[in-house]
Structures are given as structure tokens and as C-alpha cells.
């Protein structure tokens, strides 16, 4: 029992080490574009392979065939709710400024990101890594309740590096928080808190629906509608 528990801890440490390495390579490494976009997906595949080798089943990862059908209503509901909320927010001129991200200031790049880059580079790899492998390992060691919160905390920390330029690239946020050091720190803290909360919801949805399909759908809806809404906001601006 002690040996089994120690093994679980070591596998969790290895999982986190791989995630940290991938995160730092993407955020800090001067990588060729193709390599930059491949790092996180490759890391996710490696984590899944190691999970299977170490004894986790497809059901532990939320990837069992029998888990898919029960999760489809959750996936559809998640997408519907997000689209409705974002559409309502973008319709309010006073709130539209918070979608003015320089990254998605044109329609075609936003659509390409929503349909290709976001699902393949961000959503599916992150869900495999966090709600699949990490959630499965944490659940085996700590039980579902603690796994939800620890996984959410890790997901929030995952976004520290990627949120460093958040306020500088968003006119609405920089207008409220400023673009100086305080604004940058506030943007990072806000992003970590927001993504930790999102991670908690995604982990709960993974547990509730039994599959990765529902959290993948919600994660994609949040990111993709955000990109498209940003492009729409620029058209109104």
C-alpha cells in the first residue's frame, strides 16, 4: 500500500514536471513556429502514453468508449450556454471593450484560431493533460474532492506565463488596470484566478459527465467564442 501510494506521488510529480517543462518551453523558449505549436500537444500525448504504461485505464482518463454518450448532453449544453452568454455580453457596448484583443483583431485569423489552432494546440492537449491524466492520477491518490481543487489550482498556475502580456494586448483591460507593472501583475493574478475557477468547473464537468468530451466542449466554447467575439468587437469599434 505504501509502495503503491509512493508510486502514485512520483507519477504525479513526473506529470507536473512534464507540464512545467512544456509550459516554459512555449513561454520562454525561442522556438521555430512549428515546434512552438507542437510542444504542448506532444507533451499531452507523452502524458497519455505514460499514464497507460503506469496502469491508468481509458476510463480513468475519461476516454473510454462507454463514457462518451452520457457526456454528449453536457457538451451540447455547455456550448449553448457559453455562446448565449458571450453573444449577450458582446451586444452591450460598454462591455464590448473587454473583448478588444490585439490577437484577434480581424475576422479570418479569429475563425482560423477558433476552428484549428484553439482546439488542436490548446483545448484538446490541455484537457488530455489536466482533466485526463492529472485528474486521473490525483483521483487515485486523493479522491475526487481533493483532485478537483488541486487540479484547478495547477490549471491556474499553468496560465501564469501565457498571461504576462494580457493587459498590454487588450484595450479594455489596459484601460482599467493600466499597462504598467501594476497592470501586468493584476492581469496575471486575475488570469490565474479566472483559469483556476474555470479549471474547477471543467474538472467538475469531467467528473459529472464521466468523459473528457464535455470539458473539451466547454473549454473550446470559452476560447473559440472569445476569439470570434474579439473579432466582432473590433468590427463594431
Secondary structure, DSSP 4 states (H G I P E B T S, - for coil): -HHHHHHHHHHHHHHHHHHHHHHHHHHH----HHHHHHHHHHHHHHHHHHHHHTT--TTTTT--HHHHHHHHHHHHHHHHHHHHHHHHHHTSHHHHGGG-BGGG-SHHHHHHIIIIIIIIIIIHHHIIIIIIIIHHHHHHHH-HHHHHHHHHHHHHHHTTGGGTTTTTTBHHHHHHH-SSHHHHHHHHHHHHHHHHHHHHHHHHHHHHHSSHHHHHHHHHHHHHHHHHHHHHHHHH-
